[in-house]
């Protein structure tokens, strides 16, 4: 039996047909009630142990009731369980599975492959970061193919309490390494895709740059409240949804939540080292999709 078939048969036993507000609330309350019943059965198992001999059967019964209410709620909202199941698996695999498409792509598949080399993000480069305490500024120098150039503007924490945000260009470098995307890095390296005015305007322009800067600030605020992501804790899915939502109309939308999570972990691993030593050299390797610290 498919989910769609089950949903159709469940509808035949719905005693409150219709999809108005009052008809919808009944199965919604049923979902909450059956979830409570499921927890109650598990509580009995913890309390009574082996003497609760019908434990498995009762758990199965409560799960079945939950499935009926779930199917009924879906019906009343005009949704299909088959489609919901597929979408949910795709969502789970995007973050936790091995389907991370970018992680399996050959090294040559980047957003700028069709552009001249001078307009491509360098596949391997490093950035020297130097803290200047006397000026409360950080300066960065990029080294690409042995040639040095200033990377961005001197930065401070822009905060009353120093928190290391002056090193936040590490996050942009992390996005470049882990996602093959960073309008900020592309601008700082002089690698905007001028051959296509449309791509230059949309993907490498001011709006995309502002989105990236905004996301780096939002993620930093989140990380600051979570020990700067020491030990790579799972990120709140709401944060990843916000990131995906804000980049939905950009080329990086093809990267999964799992790609973003791994990229953020890697960037903060390097940032913690840079912040600890107040500088250093960050190595960006797009082919290996890695960011590292010296």
Kinemage of the C-alpha trace (Angstrom):
@kinemage 1
@onewidth
@group {chain A} dominant
@subgroup {mainchain}
@vectorlist {calphas} color= white
{ca unk a 1} P 0.000 0.000 0.000
{ca unk a 2} L 1.315 3.435 -0.927
{ca unk a 3} L 0.946 6.519 1.229
{ca unk a 4} L -1.587 7.907 -1.262
{ca unk a 5} L -3.676 4.733 -1.020
{ca unk a 6} L -3.569 4.827 2.760
{ca unk a 7} L -4.574 8.489 2.733
{ca unk a 8} L -7.554 7.711 0.483
{ca unk a 9} L -8.764 4.898 2.762
{ca unk a 10} L -8.233 7.026 5.873
{ca unk a 11} L -10.471 9.687 4.358
{ca unk a 12} L -13.289 7.123 4.093
{ca unk a 13} L -13.290 6.757 7.910
{ca unk a 14} L -13.144 10.467 8.696
{ca unk a 15} L -16.136 11.236 10.924
{ca unk a 16} L -15.734 15.011 10.528
{ca unk a 17} L -15.452 15.488 6.742
{ca unk a 18} L -14.708 18.859 5.240
{ca unk a 19} L -11.743 21.196 5.342
{ca unk a 20} L -13.048 24.240 7.221
{ca unk a 21} L -11.390 25.619 10.370
{ca unk a 22} L -13.557 23.493 12.680
{ca unk a 23} L -13.012 20.314 10.651
{ca unk a 24} L -9.253 20.880 10.556
{ca unk a 25} L -8.865 21.356 14.298
{ca unk a 26} L -10.162 17.866 15.126
{ca unk a 27} L -7.304 15.870 13.502
{ca unk a 28} L -4.779 18.493 14.620
{ca unk a 29} L -5.849 17.951 18.220
{ca unk a 30} L -5.827 14.220 17.530
{ca unk a 31} L -2.163 14.415 16.499
{ca unk a 32} L -1.264 16.135 19.751
{ca unk a 33} L -3.329 13.686 21.804
{ca unk a 34} L -1.876 10.577 20.174
{ca unk a 35} L 1.668 11.923 20.601
{ca unk a 36} L 0.869 12.176 24.305
{ca unk a 37} L -0.447 8.604 24.322
{ca unk a 38} L 2.765 7.408 22.678
{ca unk a 39} L 4.843 9.101 25.374
{ca unk a 40} L 2.573 7.622 28.040
{ca unk a 41} L 3.225 4.093 26.761
{ca unk a 42} L 6.963 4.701 26.862
{ca unk a 43} L 6.629 6.077 30.401
{ca unk a 44} L 4.889 2.844 31.442
{ca unk a 45} L 7.706 0.830 29.874
{ca unk a 46} L 10.304 2.800 31.848
{ca unk a 47} L 8.297 2.341 35.025
{ca unk a 48} L 7.233 -1.298 34.678
{ca unk a 49} L 10.039 -2.748 32.573
{ca unk a 50} L 9.495 -6.341 31.409
{ca unk a 51} L 6.129 -6.557 33.176
{ca unk a 52} L 4.699 -4.203 30.549
{ca unk a 53} L 4.368 -7.150 28.164
{ca unk a 54} L 2.217 -5.433 25.540
{ca unk a 55} L 4.681 -2.544 25.185
{ca unk a 56} L 5.592 -3.174 21.532
{ca unk a 57} L 1.972 -3.736 20.489
{ca unk a 58} L 0.814 -0.560 22.249
{ca unk a 59} L 3.604 1.484 20.661
{ca unk a 60} L 2.574 0.119 17.253
{ca unk a 61} L -1.069 0.989 17.915
{ca unk a 62} L -0.237 4.564 18.897
{ca unk a 63} L 1.993 4.998 15.843
{ca unk a 64} L -0.874 3.749 13.685
{ca unk a 65} L -3.227 6.285 15.244
{ca unk a 66} L -0.675 9.026 14.621
{ca unk a 67} L -0.431 7.950 10.983
{ca unk a 68} L -4.213 8.140 10.574
{ca unk a 69} L -4.375 11.652 12.003
{ca unk a 70} L -1.355 12.689 9.923
{ca unk a 71} L -3.033 11.444 6.748
{ca unk a 72} L -6.285 13.196 7.696
{ca unk a 73} L -4.542 16.508 8.395
{ca unk a 74} L -2.777 16.249 5.024
{ca unk a 75} L -6.108 15.605 3.274
{ca unk a 76} L -7.804 18.580 4.908
{ca unk a 77} L -4.961 20.857 3.814
{ca unk a 78} L -4.946 19.505 0.251
{ca unk a 79} L -1.576 17.773 0.607
{ca unk a 80} L -0.433 14.312 -0.515
{ca unk a 81} L 1.446 12.008 1.852
{ca unk a 82} L 3.466 10.523 -1.016
{ca unk a 83} L 4.777 13.969 -1.962
{ca unk a 84} L 5.382 14.911 1.673
{ca unk a 85} L 7.374 11.709 2.233
{ca unk a 86} L 9.603 12.319 -0.803
{ca unk a 87} L 10.170 15.980 0.103
{ca unk a 88} L 11.030 15.054 3.673
{ca unk a 89} L 13.580 12.447 2.599
{ca unk a 90} L 15.184 14.943 0.229
{ca unk a 91} L 15.387 17.451 3.061
{ca unk a 92} L 16.971 14.913 5.407
{ca unk a 93} L 19.446 13.700 2.805
{ca unk a 94} L 20.408 17.261 1.904
{ca unk a 95} L 21.709 17.740 5.414
{ca unk a 96} L 22.633 14.308 6.728
{ca unk a 97} L 22.871 12.005 3.721
{ca unk a 98} L 25.568 11.354 1.174
{ca unk a 99} L 23.680 13.006 -1.660
{ca unk a 100} L 25.473 16.344 -1.188
{ca unk a 101} L 25.838 16.850 -4.941
{ca unk a 102} L 28.639 19.381 -4.687
{ca unk a 103} L 30.655 17.032 -2.479
{ca unk a 104} L 30.621 14.436 -5.273
{ca unk a 105} L 31.069 16.759 -8.246
{ca unk a 106} L 34.307 16.560 -10.248
{ca unk a 107} L 36.671 19.366 -9.292
{ca unk a 108} L 36.110 21.237 -12.567
{ca unk a 109} L 32.399 21.912 -12.036
{ca unk a 110} L 32.291 25.438 -10.660
{ca unk a 111} L 29.906 28.323 -11.246
{ca unk a 112} L 32.515 30.175 -13.314
{ca unk a 113} L 33.910 27.329 -15.448
{ca unk a 114} L 32.699 28.946 -18.669
{ca unk a 115} L 34.458 32.245 -17.960
{ca unk a 116} L 38.041 33.267 -18.786
{ca unk a 117} L 40.568 32.242 -16.146
{ca unk a 118} L 41.105 35.871 -15.151
{ca unk a 119} L 37.422 35.996 -14.123
{ca unk a 120} L 37.401 32.664 -12.296
{ca unk a 121} L 37.795 32.290 -8.553
{ca unk a 122} L 41.366 31.009 -8.045
{ca unk a 123} L 41.187 27.303 -7.316
{ca unk a 124} L 44.007 27.585 -4.792
{ca unk a 125} L 45.281 30.672 -2.981
{ca unk a 126} L 46.160 31.914 0.485
{ca unk a 127} L 45.429 35.025 2.495
{ca unk a 128} L 47.789 36.452 5.097
{ca unk a 129} L 45.972 38.031 8.031
{ca unk a 130} L 47.786 40.526 10.229
{ca unk a 131} L 46.331 42.119 13.356
{ca unk a 132} L 47.493 45.659 14.121
{ca unk a 133} L 46.654 46.294 17.816
{ca unk a 134} L 47.937 49.860 17.725
{ca unk a 135} L 45.377 50.691 15.033
{ca unk a 136} L 42.722 48.169 16.162
{ca unk a 137} L 42.616 47.056 12.548
{ca unk a 138} L 43.187 43.852 10.616
{ca unk a 139} L 44.850 43.885 7.211
{ca unk a 140} L 44.669 41.043 4.707
{ca unk a 141} L 46.914 40.197 1.771
{ca unk a 142} L 45.949 37.603 -0.804
{ca unk a 143} L 48.608 35.606 -2.625
{ca unk a 144} L 47.481 34.129 -5.941
{ca unk a 145} L 50.031 32.436 -8.214
{ca unk a 146} L 52.822 34.127 -6.284
{ca unk a 147} L 51.355 37.606 -6.745
{ca unk a 148} L 50.302 39.593 -3.678
{ca unk a 149} L 47.383 42.013 -3.547
{ca unk a 150} L 45.445 43.750 -0.819
{ca unk a 151} L 42.355 41.751 0.127
{ca unk a 152} L 39.511 44.087 1.090
{ca unk a 153} L 39.748 47.019 3.497
{ca unk a 154} L 41.343 47.161 6.972
{ca unk a 155} L 38.721 45.983 9.468
{ca unk a 156} L 37.921 46.446 13.138
{ca unk a 157} L 35.420 44.576 15.317
{ca unk a 158} L 32.939 47.472 15.007
{ca unk a 159} L 31.750 46.611 18.505
{ca unk a 160} L 32.075 47.973 22.059
{ca unk a 161} L 33.423 44.631 23.257
{ca unk a 162} L 36.111 43.004 21.082
{ca unk a 163} L 34.784 39.693 19.794
{ca unk a 164} L 37.000 38.866 16.823
{ca unk a 165} L 34.575 39.917 14.117
{ca unk a 166} L 37.429 41.840 12.513
{ca unk a 167} L 38.596 38.439 11.250
{ca unk a 168} L 35.253 37.687 9.606
{ca unk a 169} L 36.736 37.609 6.100
{ca unk a 170} L 37.634 34.051 7.058
{ca unk a 171} L 33.925 33.246 6.624
{ca unk a 172} L 33.908 34.626 3.084
{ca unk a 173} L 36.989 32.565 2.304
{ca unk a 174} L 35.197 29.578 3.820
{ca unk a 175} L 32.191 30.115 1.563
{ca unk a 176} L 34.530 30.252 -1.430
{ca unk a 177} L 36.282 27.030 -0.402
{ca unk a 178} L 33.279 24.988 0.695
{ca unk a 179} L 30.632 26.221 -1.719
{ca unk a 180} L 32.571 27.636 -4.659
{ca unk a 181} L 30.637 30.845 -3.969
{ca unk a 182} L 31.499 34.201 -2.437
{ca unk a 183} L 30.711 37.505 -4.157
{ca unk a 184} L 32.798 39.250 -1.470
{ca unk a 185} L 35.881 37.124 -2.160
{ca unk a 186} L 35.374 37.463 -5.904
{ca unk a 187} L 35.258 41.253 -5.559
{ca unk a 188} L 38.308 41.399 -3.269
{ca unk a 189} L 40.308 39.281 -5.715
{ca unk a 190} L 39.188 41.270 -8.753
{ca unk a 191} L 37.534 38.196 -10.285
{ca unk a 192} L 34.072 39.514 -11.140
{ca unk a 193} L 32.541 37.958 -14.248
{ca unk a 194} L 32.517 41.017 -16.494
{ca unk a 195} L 32.049 38.953 -19.660
{ca unk a 196} L 28.395 38.536 -18.708
{ca unk a 197} L 26.817 41.833 -17.580
{ca unk a 198} L 23.808 39.927 -16.222
{ca unk a 199} L 25.893 37.525 -14.121
{ca unk a 200} L 28.108 40.405 -12.997
{ca unk a 201} L 25.053 42.369 -11.873
{ca unk a 202} L 23.066 39.569 -10.212
{ca unk a 203} L 25.637 37.090 -8.917
{ca unk a 204} L 28.656 39.332 -8.343
{ca unk a 205} L 26.919 42.650 -7.704
{ca unk a 206} L 26.006 44.734 -4.678
{ca unk a 207} L 22.888 42.838 -3.659
{ca unk a 208} L 24.591 39.427 -3.633
{ca unk a 209} L 27.506 40.947 -1.724
{ca unk a 210} L 25.136 42.473 0.837
{ca unk a 211} L 23.368 39.112 1.254
{ca unk a 212} L 26.677 37.365 1.924
{ca unk a 213} L 27.787 40.040 4.407
{ca unk a 214} L 24.419 39.851 6.155
{ca unk a 215} L 24.546 36.080 6.409
{ca unk a 216} L 28.075 36.152 7.815
{ca unk a 217} L 26.909 38.594 10.526
{ca unk a 218} L 23.822 36.513 11.368
{ca unk a 219} L 25.830 33.286 11.520
{ca unk a 220} L 28.458 35.018 13.669
{ca unk a 221} L 25.810 36.115 16.163
{ca unk a 222} L 24.519 32.539 16.297
{ca unk a 223} L 28.020 31.103 16.679
{ca unk a 224} L 28.885 33.579 19.409
{ca unk a 225} L 25.965 32.238 21.471
{ca unk a 226} L 27.148 28.645 20.857
{ca unk a 227} L 30.801 28.735 21.922
{ca unk a 228} L 31.816 29.703 18.376
{ca unk a 229} L 30.831 26.218 17.220
{ca unk a 230} L 33.611 24.428 19.080
{ca unk a 231} L 33.362 20.656 18.440
{ca unk a 232} L 31.079 21.247 15.425
{ca unk a 233} L 27.633 21.012 17.082
{ca unk a 234} L 24.665 20.437 14.742
{ca unk a 235} L 23.385 23.817 13.586
{ca unk a 236} L 19.836 24.886 14.298
{ca unk a 237} L 17.803 23.986 11.223
{ca unk a 238} L 16.088 27.381 11.433
{ca unk a 239} L 19.479 29.008 10.785
{ca unk a 240} L 20.122 26.796 7.765
{ca unk a 241} L 16.617 27.528 6.416
{ca unk a 242} L 17.307 31.251 6.775
{ca unk a 243} L 20.556 30.863 4.852
{ca unk a 244} L 18.880 28.849 2.114
{ca unk a 245} L 15.956 31.246 1.930
{ca unk a 246} L 18.160 34.298 1.505
{ca unk a 247} L 20.196 32.670 -1.266
{ca unk a 248} L 17.283 30.994 -3.050
{ca unk a 249} L 17.592 33.227 -6.132
{ca unk a 250} L 21.368 32.963 -6.463
{ca unk a 251} L 23.572 30.314 -8.079
{ca unk a 252} L 24.564 28.979 -4.653
{ca unk a 253} L 20.977 27.780 -4.177
{ca unk a 254} L 22.124 24.440 -5.648
{ca unk a 255} L 24.242 23.788 -2.557
{ca unk a 256} L 22.499 21.748 0.128
{ca unk a 257} L 21.967 22.505 3.806
{ca unk a 258} L 24.582 19.845 4.475
{ca unk a 259} L 27.066 21.710 2.258
{ca unk a 260} L 26.355 24.899 4.183
{ca unk a 261} L 26.689 23.223 7.568
{ca unk a 262} L 30.031 21.620 6.716
{ca unk a 263} L 31.260 24.892 5.225
{ca unk a 264} L 30.292 26.853 8.347
{ca unk a 265} L 31.951 24.293 10.621
{ca unk a 266} L 35.171 24.470 8.581
{ca unk a 267} L 35.151 28.274 8.500
{ca unk a 268} L 34.725 28.541 12.268
{ca unk a 269} L 37.409 25.946 12.910
{ca unk a 270} L 39.830 28.198 11.012
{ca unk a 271} L 38.399 31.414 12.470
{ca unk a 272} L 38.998 30.144 16.022
{ca unk a 273} L 42.662 29.600 15.156
{ca unk a 274} L 42.997 33.024 13.532
{ca unk a 275} L 41.311 34.689 16.513
{ca unk a 276} L 43.466 32.772 19.004
{ca unk a 277} L 46.742 33.692 17.303
{ca unk a 278} L 45.557 37.124 16.148
{ca unk a 279} L 46.427 36.419 12.569
{ca unk a 280} L 48.103 33.826 10.403
{ca unk a 281} L 47.745 32.422 6.926
{ca unk a 282} L 44.517 30.922 5.624
{ca unk a 283} L 44.757 28.488 2.719
{ca unk a 284} L 41.784 28.249 0.356
{ca unk a 285} L 41.526 25.118 -1.776
{ca unk a 286} L 38.405 25.042 -3.933
{ca unk a 287} L 39.216 21.703 -5.543
{ca unk a 288} L 39.505 20.011 -2.142
{ca unk a 289} L 36.637 22.165 -0.819
{ca unk a 290} L 38.714 22.933 2.241
{ca unk a 291} L 39.881 25.876 4.319
{ca unk a 292} L 42.957 25.440 6.509
{ca unk a 293} L 45.177 27.482 8.810
{ca unk a 294} L 48.913 28.018 9.141
